[in-house]
Amino acid sequence: MIFRILEDQFAQKSREAKAADLRFMQLALALGRRGQGRTWPNPAVGAVIVKDGVIVGRGWTQAGGRPHAEVEALRRAGEAARGATLYVTLEPCSHFGRSPPCADAVVAAGLARVVSAIEDPNPEVAGNGHARLRAAGIAVDVGLCAAEAARDHAGHFRRIGSKRPHVILKLAVSADDKIGAADHKPVAITGEAARTRVHLLRAQCDAILVGIGTVKADDPLLTCRLPGMAARSPVRVVLDRSLRISGDSRLVHSARETPLWVMASDLAEAPAAVKLGAAGTQVIRVAASATPPGLDLPAVLHALSEKGITRLLVEGGSRVAGSFVAAGLVDEIWLLRGPDSVGADGVPALDALPLTAITQSQAFRLRASETLGKDSLDIYERA
């Protein structure tokens, strides 16, 4: 009987410990998301330091990628970190980059345990951070909330493994699957709640991409227009094979306030590039594509990855969206649907492709659904 009671007590404590681990890791994940869109080329990591059940330090990767989350949490914890547990959403780095290894800082702080969500695929880390901690006598547990961490760090993983950013396609479609009125005239598809959600998504991405057709038709700014979040606007990227963008466009006029990168072919005229450069725009030349005519999308994504972009939001028009889907280069889709129809002569969402290329494709699975006022949001991810 006594042994049964002891076993029950041990099981209860084990359940409580696991519940606490989960709670603190979920907090670390939430903290890490604060940095999304601001830390590139580094991943947006979150960290929490706990001692005797009390949070003594917390941190997330700061703008520009440093200080790292672990260092920020250790700074806040101070001496209270000694003997504590660190919960971190990605393996602490073990190499010298723009800052010293986080694994060394963790060891020096005297932590007793590290709970790490997932191993870093970066070849310069790739388990070495965890190994360094274990060699110093620190207990290391890996894998808690690994699926969530992999989703949060998808941009980092994609850049390391595939040499391109994680691509998020945003589509706002009418009840009859159109994104615009006849003759590509803009029309309000969704309401205020949905537009607010899209601007928050912009702030969580490193860059936003459109085609030159959208620029000429809408003259957009492509900034984050949520109150107090203008500084969180992503890099604006325009696909413009022949450098047709006007120097009078709002994008070019704001290039010194919010970065503007124009992707052009190797054959685009040099004088146009010089003129754009003088206005603060950066012209990036990549290979052209013959079929369909435009730019080679894998080359575009590789060039963006080389410049540090990890999360790319594609908000282009029908042709750009269809091209990315057809090329198999979309990893995540935000499909917003308004309640009204546009009409048979409206602009289809994916150019020549039906919307079922997403909604009924085995390549994507529905991850989440939300209601935003009168509109709906379905989020798909690559299966």
C-alpha positions as CSV (number, residue, x, y, z in Angstrom):
1,M,0.0,0.0,0.0
2,I,2.8,2.4,0.9
3,F,4.6,1.7,-2.4
4,R,1.3,2.3,-4.3
5,I,1.0,5.7,-2.6
6,L,4.6,6.6,-3.3
7,E,4.1,5.6,-7.0
8,D,1.0,7.8,-7.3
9,Q,2.9,10.7,-5.7
10,F,5.8,10.3,-8.1
11,A,3.5,10.1,-11.1
12,Q,1.7,13.2,-10.0
13,K,4.9,15.1,-9.6
14,S,6.0,13.9,-13.0
15,R,2.8,15.1,-14.6
16,E,3.1,18.5,-12.9
17,A,6.8,18.8,-14.1
18,K,5.8,18.0,-17.7
19,A,2.9,20.5,-17.6
20,A,5.3,23.1,-16.3
21,D,7.8,22.4,-19.0
22,L,5.1,22.7,-21.6
23,R,3.8,26.0,-20.2
24,F,7.3,27.6,-20.1
25,M,8.2,26.4,-23.6
26,Q,5.0,27.8,-25.0
27,L,5.9,31.1,-23.4
28,A,9.3,30.9,-25.0
29,L,7.6,30.3,-28.4
30,A,5.3,33.3,-27.9
31,L,8.3,35.5,-27.0
32,G,10.2,34.3,-30.1
33,R,7.3,35.4,-32.4
34,R,7.8,38.9,-31.2
35,G,11.0,39.1,-33.3
36,Q,9.6,37.7,-36.5
37,G,10.3,40.0,-39.4
38,R,13.0,41.9,-37.5
39,T,15.8,39.5,-36.8
40,W,16.8,38.3,-40.3
41,P,19.2,36.7,-41.3
42,N,19.0,35.2,-37.8
43,P,16.1,33.1,-36.6
44,A,13.6,34.7,-34.2
45,V,14.3,32.7,-31.0
46,G,12.5,32.9,-27.6
47,A,14.0,32.0,-24.2
48,V,12.7,31.7,-20.7
49,I,14.8,31.1,-17.5
50,V,13.0,29.5,-14.6
51,K,14.2,28.8,-11.0
52,D,12.1,27.0,-8.4
53,G,9.0,27.5,-10.6
54,V,9.5,31.3,-10.9
55,I,10.5,33.1,-14.1
56,V,13.7,35.0,-13.5
57,G,14.6,36.0,-17.0
58,R,13.1,36.0,-20.5
59,G,14.3,37.2,-23.9
60,W,13.8,37.1,-27.6
61,T,16.2,37.7,-30.5
62,Q,16.5,41.5,-30.9
63,A,16.2,43.5,-34.1
64,G,19.0,42.8,-36.5
65,G,19.6,39.4,-35.0
66,R,21.5,40.3,-31.8
67,P,21.7,40.0,-28.9
68,H,20.4,36.5,-29.2
69,A,17.4,35.4,-27.0
70,E,19.5,33.4,-24.6
71,V,21.9,36.2,-23.9
72,E,19.0,38.6,-23.4
73,A,17.3,36.2,-20.9
74,L,20.6,35.7,-19.1
75,R,21.1,39.4,-18.8
76,R,17.7,39.9,-17.2
77,A,18.1,36.9,-14.9
78,G,21.6,37.9,-13.6
79,E,22.8,35.8,-10.7
80,A,19.4,34.1,-10.4
81,A,20.3,32.1,-13.5
82,R,22.7,29.9,-11.5
83,G,21.1,26.5,-11.0
84,A,18.0,27.4,-13.1
85,T,16.4,25.9,-16.2
86,L,16.5,27.5,-19.6
87,Y,13.7,26.9,-22.1
88,V,14.7,27.9,-25.6
89,T,13.0,27.5,-29.0
90,L,16.1,26.6,-30.9
91,E,19.4,24.9,-30.1
92,P,21.9,27.5,-28.6
93,C,24.5,28.4,-31.1
94,S,28.0,27.0,-30.7
95,H,30.0,29.1,-33.2
96,F,31.4,32.6,-33.4
97,G,29.3,34.8,-35.7
98,R,28.6,38.4,-35.0
99,S,28.5,37.5,-31.4
100,P,30.1,34.8,-29.2
101,P,28.5,31.3,-28.8
102,C,25.3,31.3,-26.7
103,A,26.2,27.8,-25.5
104,D,29.3,29.3,-23.8
105,A,27.2,32.0,-22.2
106,V,24.8,29.4,-20.8
107,V,27.6,27.3,-19.4
108,A,29.3,30.4,-17.8
109,A,25.9,31.4,-16.2
110,G,25.8,28.1,-14.3
111,L,22.4,26.8,-15.5
112,A,21.5,23.3,-14.4
113,R,19.2,22.3,-17.2
114,V,18.3,23.3,-20.8
115,V,15.0,22.4,-22.5
116,S,15.5,23.0,-26.2
117,A,12.6,22.7,-28.7
118,I,14.6,21.6,-31.7
119,E,18.1,21.2,-33.1
120,D,19.5,23.9,-35.3
121,P,20.1,22.6,-38.9
122,N,22.8,25.2,-39.5
123,P,26.0,23.1,-40.2
124,E,27.9,25.4,-37.9
125,V,25.7,24.3,-35.0
126,A,23.8,21.0,-35.9
127,G,23.9,19.5,-32.4
128,N,27.2,21.0,-31.3
129,G,25.5,23.4,-29.0
130,H,23.6,20.7,-27.2
131,A,26.8,18.6,-27.0
132,R,28.8,21.5,-25.5
133,L,26.1,22.0,-22.8
134,R,26.1,18.3,-21.9
135,A,29.9,18.2,-21.8
136,A,29.7,20.9,-19.2
137,G,27.4,18.8,-17.0
138,I,24.2,20.5,-18.0
139,A,21.1,18.3,-18.4
140,V,19.7,18.8,-21.9
141,D,16.2,17.8,-23.1
142,V,15.4,18.2,-26.8
143,G,12.1,17.9,-28.6
144,L,9.4,19.6,-26.5
145,C,7.1,21.5,-28.9
146,A,9.3,20.6,-31.8
147,A,6.6,20.9,-34.4
148,E,5.6,24.4,-33.3
149,A,9.3,25.4,-33.2
150,A,9.8,24.0,-36.7
151,R,6.9,26.1,-38.0
152,D,8.1,29.3,-36.2
153,H,11.6,28.8,-37.6
154,A,10.6,27.6,-41.0
155,G,12.3,30.6,-42.7
156,H,15.6,29.7,-41.0
157,F,15.3,26.0,-41.8
158,R,14.3,26.8,-45.5
159,R,17.2,29.2,-45.9
160,I,19.7,26.7,-44.5
161,G,18.3,23.6,-46.3
162,S,16.9,24.9,-49.6
163,K,18.8,28.2,-50.0
164,R,15.6,30.2,-50.3
165,P,13.1,31.9,-48.0
166,H,9.9,30.4,-46.6
167,V,7.3,31.6,-49.0
168,I,3.9,32.7,-47.7
169,L,1.3,33.5,-50.4
170,K,-1.5,35.9,-49.4
171,L,-4.7,35.8,-51.4
172,A,-7.9,37.8,-50.8
173,V,-10.7,36.3,-53.0
174,S,-14.3,37.1,-53.5
175,A,-17.1,34.5,-53.0
176,D,-16.6,33.6,-56.7
177,D,-12.8,33.2,-56.4
178,K,-11.8,36.5,-58.0
179,I,-9.2,39.0,-56.7
180,G,-10.2,42.0,-58.8
181,A,-12.8,43.5,-61.1
182,A,-12.8,43.4,-64.8
183,D,-9.8,45.1,-66.5
184,H,-7.8,44.5,-63.3
185,K,-9.6,47.4,-61.5
186,P,-9.1,47.1,-57.8
187,V,-12.1,46.3,-55.7
188,A,-12.5,45.9,-51.9
189,I,-12.7,42.1,-51.3
190,T,-12.4,41.9,-47.5
191,G,-13.2,44.1,-44.6
192,E,-11.2,46.0,-41.9
193,A,-10.6,43.0,-39.6
194,A,-9.0,41.0,-42.4
195,R,-6.9,44.0,-43.6
196,T,-5.6,44.5,-40.1
197,R,-4.6,40.8,-39.9
198,V,-2.8,41.1,-43.2
199,H,-0.8,44.2,-42.0
200,L,0.2,42.2,-38.9
201,L,1.4,39.4,-41.2
202,R,3.5,42.0,-43.1
203,A,5.1,43.0,-39.9
204,Q,6.0,39.3,-39.2
205,C,7.8,38.9,-42.6
206,D,11.2,40.0,-43.7
207,A,10.1,41.0,-47.2
208,I,7.0,41.4,-49.3
209,L,6.9,40.7,-53.0
210,V,4.7,41.9,-55.9
211,G,5.0,42.1,-59.6
212,I,5.4,45.2,-61.8
213,G,1.8,44.8,-62.9
214,T,0.5,45.4,-59.4
215,V,2.8,48.4,-59.0
216,K,1.5,50.0,-62.2
217,A,-2.2,49.2,-61.5
218,D,-2.3,50.1,-57.8
219,D,0.7,52.2,-56.9
220,P,0.9,50.5,-53.5
221,L,3.2,51.4,-50.6
222,L,3.4,47.8,-49.2
223,T,4.1,49.1,-45.7
224,C,2.7,48.0,-42.3
225,R,0.0,50.5,-41.5
226,L,-1.0,49.4,-38.0
227,P,-0.7,52.2,-35.5
228,G,2.8,52.5,-34.2
229,M,4.2,49.7,-36.4
230,A,5.5,51.6,-39.4
231,A,9.0,50.7,-38.4
232,R,8.0,47.0,-38.7
233,S,7.4,47.3,-42.4
234,P,9.2,44.6,-44.5
235,V,11.6,45.1,-47.3
236,R,9.5,45.8,-50.5
237,V,10.5,43.6,-53.5
238,V,9.2,44.1,-57.0
239,L,9.6,41.7,-59.9
240,D,10.4,44.0,-62.8
241,R,12.2,42.2,-65.6
242,S,12.7,45.3,-67.8
243,L,12.9,48.0,-65.1
244,R,9.6,49.6,-66.0
245,I,8.9,50.9,-62.5
246,S,8.3,54.6,-62.5
247,G,10.4,57.0,-60.6
248,D,7.2,58.8,-59.6
249,S,5.7,55.7,-57.9
250,R,5.1,55.7,-54.2
251,L,7.5,52.8,-53.8
252,V,10.4,54.6,-55.3
253,H,9.6,57.9,-53.5
254,S,9.6,56.0,-50.1
255,A,12.7,53.9,-50.9
256,R,14.9,55.8,-48.4
257,E,12.5,55.3,-45.6
258,T,11.6,51.6,-46.3
259,P,14.0,49.5,-48.4
260,L,12.9,48.8,-51.9
261,W,14.6,46.0,-54.0
262,V,13.7,45.7,-57.6
263,M,14.5,42.4,-59.2
264,A,15.5,42.8,-62.9
265,S,17.0,40.6,-65.6
266,D,20.6,40.8,-66.6
267,L,19.5,42.5,-69.9
268,A,17.6,45.4,-68.3
269,E,19.0,48.8,-69.3
270,A,21.8,50.1,-67.1
271,P,20.6,53.8,-67.2
272,A,17.3,52.9,-65.6
273,A,19.1,51.0,-62.8
274,V,21.4,53.9,-62.2
275,K,18.4,56.3,-61.9
276,L,16.6,54.0,-59.5
277,G,19.8,53.6,-57.4
278,A,20.1,57.4,-57.1
279,A,16.6,57.4,-55.7
280,G,17.6,54.9,-53.0
281,T,16.3,51.7,-54.7
282,Q,18.5,48.7,-54.9
283,V,18.4,46.8,-58.2
284,I,19.2,43.1,-58.1
285,R,19.8,41.3,-61.3
286,V,18.8,37.7,-61.8
287,A,18.3,35.3,-64.7
288,A,15.3,35.8,-66.9
289,S,12.7,33.2,-67.7
290,A,11.5,32.5,-71.3
291,T,8.3,30.5,-70.4
292,P,6.5,32.2,-69.0
293,P,8.2,35.5,-69.8
294,G,9.5,37.1,-66.7
295,L,12.2,36.3,-64.1
296,D,13.4,32.9,-63.0
297,L,11.6,32.5,-59.7
298,P,14.1,30.0,-58.1
299,A,16.9,32.5,-59.0
300,V,14.8,35.3,-57.4
301,L,14.3,33.3,-54.2
302,H,18.0,32.3,-54.0
303,A,19.1,35.9,-54.4
304,L,16.8,37.0,-51.6
305,S,18.1,34.2,-49.4
306,E,21.7,35.3,-50.1
307,K,20.7,38.8,-48.8
308,G,19.4,37.3,-45.6
309,I,15.6,37.1,-46.2
310,T,14.1,34.1,-44.4
311,R,10.3,34.9,-44.6
312,L,8.8,36.2,-47.8
313,L,5.2,37.3,-48.2
314,V,4.0,37.2,-51.8
315,E,1.1,39.6,-52.3
316,G,1.4,39.9,-56.1
317,G,-1.4,39.8,-58.5
318,S,-3.0,36.9,-60.3
319,R,0.0,36.1,-62.6
320,V,2.6,36.3,-59.8
321,A,0.5,34.1,-57.5
322,G,-0.2,31.6,-60.2
323,S,3.5,31.4,-61.2
324,F,4.6,30.7,-57.6
325,V,2.0,28.0,-57.1
326,A,2.7,26.4,-60.5
327,A,6.5,26.4,-59.8
328,G,5.9,24.6,-56.4
329,L,7.6,27.4,-54.5
330,V,4.8,28.2,-52.0
331,D,5.1,26.8,-48.5
332,E,2.2,28.5,-46.7
333,I,-1.0,30.1,-48.0
334,W,-3.3,32.6,-46.3
335,L,-6.6,32.5,-48.2
336,L,-8.9,35.3,-47.2
337,R,-12.4,35.1,-48.6
338,G,-15.0,37.9,-48.6
339,P,-18.8,37.4,-48.7
340,D,-19.5,39.2,-52.0
341,S,-19.1,38.1,-55.7
342,V,-17.3,40.1,-58.3
343,G,-18.7,38.6,-61.4
344,A,-17.6,36.2,-64.2
345,D,-15.4,38.9,-65.9
346,G,-13.4,39.4,-62.7
347,V,-9.7,38.6,-62.3
348,P,-9.1,34.9,-61.3
349,A,-7.1,34.3,-58.2
350,L,-4.3,32.2,-59.8
351,D,-4.3,33.3,-63.4
352,A,-4.7,30.2,-65.5
353,L,-4.9,27.9,-62.5
354,P,-8.1,27.2,-60.6
355,L,-8.2,27.9,-56.9
356,T,-8.6,24.2,-56.4
357,A,-4.9,24.0,-57.2
358,I,-4.6,25.0,-53.5
359,T,-7.9,24.0,-51.8
360,Q,-8.1,20.5,-53.3
361,S,-4.4,19.8,-53.8
362,Q,-2.6,17.0,-52.0
363,A,0.4,19.3,-51.9
364,F,-1.3,21.4,-49.2
365,R,-3.3,20.7,-46.1
366,L,-5.6,23.0,-44.1
367,R,-3.8,24.1,-40.9
368,A,-6.2,26.6,-39.4
369,S,-9.4,28.5,-40.0
370,E,-10.7,31.8,-38.6
371,T,-13.6,34.2,-38.9
372,L,-12.7,37.8,-39.3
373,G,-15.8,39.9,-39.2
374,K,-17.8,38.9,-42.4
375,D,-14.7,37.3,-43.9
376,S,-13.0,34.0,-43.4
377,L,-9.3,33.0,-43.3
378,D,-8.0,29.6,-44.2
379,I,-4.3,28.9,-43.6
380,Y,-2.8,26.1,-45.7
381,E,0.7,24.6,-45.4
382,R,2.8,22.3,-47.5
383,A,1.8,18.8,-46.7
